[in-house]
Amino acid sequence: MPVPSADFKRALKRLTDKEKEALLLRAARRDAELYDTLCYELLPEVTTETVFEQASDQIHELFAVGATGRLLNRSLTKALSKATKEVARARRITKDKRLEIDLNFYTLRHIFENYTGQFESVYAGFYTGTARLAARTTQLVLQNLHEDLWLEYKTELDDFLQQLHARSKSRSLKFELPRELVLPD
């Protein structure tokens, strides 16, 4: 992403309010994420909860529509990848780490409620992607949340990790999957 130069900033200050408004509207029309960010920043009715609802609906839709066909494991892997991108997009819009964690949990819940049968498939892509998401979520909880909030996520995350470790593919992962969320004393 380019860094605005001093000349650019001076030229921006010389613009009238009407010209700034036209420039901002043109930029928002070209970039959907910028538009969503501006809506979040400027409109009082667009809150973190509404961004969570929109992103969770999009994630649900990705799995409902995208996870079909003859090669279910491959389409689930693609849906998981797109869901991860949707979570990152929501985080970029709000800059809220807890929203990212909550959306990761939403995705993991959806996977463990509906698609655990695909973990035993010959193709390991979906299992590996889910394990990476669980490991990343564990890191996010420990790094970005206050210690008092860790307990809120611990039992559910431990359940996800135990289910992943119970699969035969857990031994063939190329990264270390934590056994449980370990809280420091």
Disulfide bonds with the S-S distance in Angstrom:
none
